[in-house]
């Protein structure tokens, strides 16, 4: 694929109905729980992407069997009784969710990933595991590479962590906690935890598997020890991946429907319904899916706290750069530690295309301005690529660098996107 990739520009209203791949967040949680369950399970309509395949490989390396040959992935738990190497790639869920599982192994499990992943934080998970009796070797930075030397069991108990950098720190410990001798009791001490819907997602899935979870107290989550029941999951579409497609309706004044949008969901991507309504779009949830119709007289800006849905920030920032009134996005300091520092990256790339952007510690101010073409860098970040193609849909001459990075959560995104124009 040519790099940088010329993003297609809409020459009129785009009208389309799209089917999206499954949720990465749901797929990887389902895979972990299936590998720890007391019998075989099937993850139906699993997302096939780099992140989910890395998770399948990691769990297979530990001793489970994950058959990824078909749309529905069969998972058979196995004995975690040998050494393994885990490639985390750029997947935060692999880097954070698998070490608590590796603590249950009797092998030596070495973790590493792509160069940029060595900058993403995982120290709170490692510190928590050490306090629970797991032997871990690292260089003291709280980052990749590190090694987990399991003893076949984890005593468990109470841990105090600061999860203000990522809700995944909490989810990682919750997912494996039922298999620990004393379960796990997690206390958060720090600034508010971002992306609370992702913790809600983890808890809901644990309860579906028959795991007892107590989340009645703020900033505390306790999992009782016990079996994890085998359970088949049907994976919802990835609602965050819907952002560029619904944005296409918004910027072109068209109409786009995303099929199979759930009536009830824990996915943060569901915030798109309210956000796009605030920007002047018509939004309708029906049995056909979620339909967004873009305004004919331009998008309105936003003043919004995206603390619970920070993964939507790149797409929303791109829309705000195309809006007719000013915008403020706040509450997203935690996205500085995602695949890249997304706040600085958005400020740099939108500014390079003519946008008036002011960067703050926890967000961005974006003022209306005339944008022009140019190269939009993605920093090996799929959400940055989504922002680039949204701008390109409205502004001719936008070249998106490394569009292939979208394969993290959507294989063949570029040809699928081009086919809509």
Rosetta blueprint (number, residue, H / E / L):
1 X L
2 X L
3 X L
4 X L
5 X E
6 X E
7 X L
8 X L
9 X L
10 X L
11 X L
12 X L
13 X L
14 X L
15 X E
16 X E
17 X E
18 X E
19 X L
20 X L
21 X L
22 X E
23 X L
24 X H
25 X H
26 X H
27 X H
28 X H
29 X H
30 X H
31 X H
32 X H
33 X H
34 X H
35 X H
36 X H
37 X L
38 X L
39 X L
40 X L
41 X E
42 X E
43 X E
44 X E
45 X L
46 X L
47 X L
48 X L
49 X L
50 X H
51 X H
52 X H
53 X H
54 X H
55 X H
56 X H
57 X H
58 X H
59 X H
60 X H
61 X H
62 X H
63 X L
64 X L
65 X E
66 X E
67 X E
68 X L
69 X L
70 X L
71 X L
72 X L
73 X E
74 X E
75 X E
76 X E
77 X L
78 X L
79 X L
80 X L
81 X L
82 X L
83 X L
84 X E
85 X E
86 X E
87 X E
88 X L
89 X L
90 X L
91 X L
92 X H
93 X H
94 X H
95 X H
96 X H
97 X H
98 X H
99 X H
100 X H
101 X H
102 X H
103 X L
104 X L
105 X L
106 X L
107 X L
108 X E
109 X E
110 X E
111 X E
112 X E
113 X L
114 X L
115 X H
116 X H
117 X H
118 X H
119 X H
120 X L
121 X L
122 X L
123 X H
124 X H
125 X H
126 X H
127 X H
128 X H
129 X H
130 X H
131 X H
132 X L
133 X L
134 X L
135 X E
136 X E
137 X E
138 X E
139 X L
140 X L
141 X L
142 X L
143 X L
144 X L
145 X L
146 X E
147 X E
148 X E
149 X E
150 X L
151 X L
152 X L
153 X L
154 X L
155 X L
156 X L
157 X E
158 X E
159 X E
160 X E
161 X E
162 X L
163 X L
164 X L
165 X L
166 X L
167 X L
168 X H
169 X H
170 X H
171 X H
172 X H
173 X H
174 X H
175 X H
176 X H
177 X H
178 X L
179 X L
180 X L
181 X L
182 X L
183 X L
184 X E
185 X E
186 X E
187 X E
188 X E
189 X L
190 X L
191 X L
192 X L
193 X L
194 X L
195 X L
196 X H
197 X H
198 X H
199 X H
200 X H
201 X H
202 X H
203 X H
204 X H
205 X H
206 X H
207 X H
208 X H
209 X L
210 X L
211 X L
212 X L
213 X E
214 X E
215 X L
216 X L
217 X L
218 X L
219 X L
220 X E
221 X E
222 X E
223 X E
224 X L
225 X L
226 X L
227 X L
228 X L
229 X L
230 X L
231 X L
232 X L
233 X E
234 X E
235 X L
236 X L
237 X E
238 X L
239 X L
240 X H
241 X H
242 X H
243 X H
244 X H
245 X H
246 X H
247 X H
248 X H
249 X H
250 X H
251 X H
252 X H
253 X L
254 X L
255 X E
256 X E
257 X E
258 X E
259 X L
260 X L
261 X L
262 X L
263 X L
264 X L
265 X L
266 X L
267 X L
268 X H
269 X H
270 X H
271 X H
272 X H
273 X H
274 X H
275 X H
276 X H
277 X H
278 X H
279 X L
280 X L
281 X L
282 X E
283 X E
284 X E
285 X E
286 X E
287 X L
288 X L
289 X E
290 X E
291 X E
292 X E
293 X E
294 X L
295 X L
296 X L
297 X L
298 X L
299 X L
300 X L
301 X L
302 X L
303 X E
304 X E
305 X E
306 X L
307 X H
308 X H
309 X H
310 X H
311 X H
312 X H
313 X H
314 X H
315 X H
316 X H
317 X H
318 X H
319 X H
320 X H
321 X H
322 X L
323 X L
324 X L
325 X L
326 X L
327 X E
328 X E
329 X E
330 X E
331 X L
332 X L
333 X H
334 X H
335 X H
336 X H
337 X H
338 X L
339 X L
340 X L
341 X L
342 X H
343 X H
344 X H
345 X H
346 X H
347 X H
348 X H
349 X H
350 X H
351 X H
352 X H
353 X L
354 X L
355 X L
356 X E
357 X E
358 X E
359 X E
360 X E
361 X L
362 X L
363 X E
364 X E
365 X E
366 X E
367 X E
368 X L
369 X L
370 X L
371 X L
372 X L
373 X L
374 X E
375 X E
376 X E
377 X L
378 X L
379 X L
380 X L
381 X L
382 X H
383 X H
384 X H
385 X H
386 X H
387 X H
388 X H
389 X H
390 X H
391 X H
392 X H
393 X H
394 X H
395 X L
396 X L
397 X L
398 X E
399 X E
400 X E
401 X L
402 X L
403 X H
404 X H
405 X H
406 X H
407 X H
408 X H
409 X L
410 X L
411 X L
412 X L
413 X H
414 X H
415 X H
416 X H
417 X H
418 X H
419 X L
420 X L
421 X L
